[in-house]
Each structure stands twice: as C-alpha cells, then as structure tokens.
Amino acid sequence: MLEMDIQRDLVPQEFLAVILAGFGNELSPLTSDHGDEPCLKALLPVANTPLIDYPLSWLEQSGIKDVLLICPAIHRPALSHHIHSHPNSLLHIDIQSYEETPDSAVGTCTLLRHFAGRISRDFVLLPCDFIPPPSLSLISILNKFRTDTVSDGLIATTCWFTASKTDKTVIPDEWGHIAPPVSIVWDKPSTTLLYVDTPDDLDRNSEEVELRMSMLSRYPRSSLSSNQQDSHVYVCKRSVLDVLQEKHHFDSFREEFLPWLCKVQYQRAKREKYEHILSSSTNTSQSQALRHSTLSSKSKAQQAPHVHKSKSTATSAPQSPIPSDPNIDPHPSLRVGLHMHRNGIAARVNNIHSFLEMNRHFLTSASYSLPTDPTQRALIDQKAQISSDTIVGESTQVDERTSIKKSVIGKHCTIGKMVKIVGSVLLDHCVVADGAKLDGCILGKNTVVGAKAELVRCITQPGYEVDPGENVKNEKLEISDWTAGAVGDSDSDSEDE
C-alpha cells in the first residue's frame, strides 16, 4: 500500500473535492445554537461519528486528496479544530468561510461563483451530510466521468439513490415533513439525466411531467423514475463554472442550474450559445485519468473482502447516444451523466427523519455496543442492562438497574439509576437523572432530563432542561419556549407578592 501511495503522489491530482457545510436549518432544533456555542450540522454525530467524517472518508478511499471545505464564518473555528485534532495525512483540507446567518441562506451557485478562483480543475461537489453505503464507490462514479468526458464530451455526472421507505408511525408530524422523492427522466442506454422536477414545475402542474419533443426525439427510449433522491454529489468539468459565472440569477444548483444543464443537451439555442464554453478540453488528460483509474482499481482490489461491489446500473460501460463517426456528428454531447445506485442504504442527513433513520440503521450493523477500553467500561455498572443493538460512547457513565435498548448514547453522558431508554439518540454530554424514561427521543447535546421525567417521541434543543417528573409526548422542546415559561412563572410570582 505504501508503494501505491507513492505512485499516486507522483501523478498530478485530477480532481478537487468541494464540500459544502451549511447551517442545517432542517435539522433544527439539534443545530440551534446553545448560548455562544454553535451547534454545527457538519459535526452532528450519526452513530457517534460526526457527519463530515463520512464524506471525508469516502474521498480518501477514492484517492482524491485536495479538499475545499466551505462553511459559514461562525463555524470555521470549530471545524478547523475538528480537522486538526483528527489529522489525516492523505487529505489536504483548505477551509474557507463566508458571511451568512441561518436566516440569510446562501445558495450553492452563489458560493461556487464566489470561490471559483480556488477551483482550477475538474471538481467533485458534495454536501457534508451525505452518508454513502459501502456498496457505493466514489471510484466508480469518477471512472464513469473519466470515460464519458473523453468518449463523447460529457460535462457532468450526477449520483442518485432510491428513496428509502420511512416508518411514519414512529415520527410525529411535529418533527417536520419528510422530503418527497424527486421525479427524473433519464435515458437508460447512455445513462443520461434528461429532466429533473423543480419546485416551479410542481407549482405549475403537480400531477403531470411536461417534456419537450426535442428531448424525446433525441432520446426516444427515455424512462421516468419517481422514487429517486439526489445525493447532491456532482462530478463536473471546470468549464461548468465558466457558464455559471454568466448565469448570475441562479442560486440553487439542484433546483435551477442542474435542470438548466440538462436542457443544453437537446435545446439547439442553448447548445449554440454555450457549446464553445462547455466543450473546452477537460482539465484531466486521458493518460492522467487512466493512471488514476488504474491506481484506484488496484487500491480497491486490495481492500478487505467484506467490501461489496456496487450493483448500480451505471457500472456498466456507457453507450453514447452520439455516433462515434465524426462525419455524422462532430459535436460533443454536453451530456449530464447519471449514476443510479440501488444497492445499500444511502441518505442525506438533512432532516430529523433521516437523522433518526441513519442512526437506527447503524445500530443494525454495529459490531460493538460498549467501549472496549477497560477504564471506559468501568463507568458502566455491571447491573445495567444494555442490548447488543445499542452504541454507548466513550466516557459515558451508566448506573445500576438502568435499561438501554436500540439506542445511540453519545460521549461524556451521565445516565442515572433505574433509567429506561428505548429507540432513542442522545448526543454528547447529556444527563438523564434517576428513574427517567425515554422512548423514541432525540436529545441535543447538553440536554438535562430530571428525575422520573418521561419523554415519548420528543426532540430537544441543545442545553434544554426537562423538569423532574415532567411528562411530554410528541414535542419539539426548545429553549425559547422553556425560558419564556420560566419568565412567565417569575412574573406571576412577583404579582402574587
């Protein structure tokens, strides 16, 4: 492996990975700031592993080394501390920030235009919240991009996965709505993405998909899929950014720019106007791409035998819809490729539902439940009952006669005596006092649950305090409500006096 790493160092880097780490408003109240301490979406733990570590590990396995991590300015110190306290010699991470507040969200297109000067080659754009399954290899997506850009002038490759079925009975409506799957149209022979539903399309006609005849004429074997989710992982030619610089009104990559790129493939006016920009030669030479592809394949072959091969439809060799005979069509296809993954659970942890679902998914595949270090293990009383499908973090104390089943308990938590916890997720530094009961709950970090309190399907903002003996069901518990109640009580007391 050392020899292979040296060989990879000698080959110029092909891609730059661009990771976007935003505020995560859809994960509120878990990402709501506690006092002066920001609660970062990128550091929100799933199965006690920060979200950002999943895409970073995925990139490392693919051979990509250079990473541009873009985050709000207020999150930069915490992210920088996390990156430097967990050094990884294979990744060179450049953290760049921008001024933004949770109420003034900046779109992906705006960020790409702003940081375009730092993106000098073909790039992989991905969110900080995507958790790929072991069966989904980034190498296969990169290889598809390499092949298609050289063979017929493809400009981007996208990655989609089948939406999982969420058990709505265990998640109350108060926690927010589940993101619906997206309808897409694609050409199966060439694995080309042709159409993506947008919010504007749904507003105009939510019952039907309106398609252009020019698209159907060019791709007569088009298929419609209505159960797909966008991973927001895009491998793009650098020239895509050159076009984006001219499209100043685009803010969302997924809802505006990607649907527009799909139309360039079959709308003559758009092709004629932007072909000279999009068809500029790719940053990566064919020989360089081949060397990276070969090294990645060798590295993958030497991985442990338990890693499964992907059964994605995109792993087969793509067939270009553009004839290879230059006398017939000398123009590049300007296609948007599609990698559709159907094997293994993938998810974007961008809402409360997917956060709970992925934590529970890792419980089913966890090969451990308690800390293995004897000192850490000593913090767990021998009379505590902890099921094998439970994960307990380091430096967490569990007292006697406490029962924990199908749950994720974070680090540095304190669980009292005779506590019952079922199907719940507790983030770091939570305190659960004696006799309390939790069923299907998510506790933000530093949450305190009083003695004999009972919570059923509740989610708490970091730092929230549940009073002893309190009984709450199907609620979002936020500090603003809690403090308002406390102020109201003090006012009424003063009036009585």
Secondary structure, 3 states (H helix, E strand, C coil): CHHHHHHHHHCCCCCEEEEECCCCHHHCCCCCCECCECCCCCCCEECCEECCHHHHHHHHHHCCCEEEEEEEHHHHHHHHHHHHHCCCCCCEEEEEEECCCCCCCCCHHHHHHHCHHHCCCCEEEEECCEECCCCCCHHHHHHHHHHHHHHHCCCEEEEEEECCCCCHHHCCHHHCCCCCCEEEEEECCCCEEEEECCHHHHHHCCCCCCCCHHHHHHCCCEEEEEEEEEEEEEEECCHHHHHHHHCCCCCCHHHHHHHHHHHHCCCHHHHHHHHHHHCCCCCCCHHHHHHHHHHHHHHHHCCCCCCCCCCCHHHCCCCCCCCCCCCCCCCCCCCEEEEEECCCCCEECCCHHHHHHHHHHHHHHCCCCCCCCHHHHCCECCCCEECCCCEECCCCEECCCCEEECCEECCCCEECCCCEEECCEECCCCEECCCCEEECCEECCCCEECCCCEEECCEECCCCEECCCCEEECCEECHHHHHHHHHHHHHHHHHHC
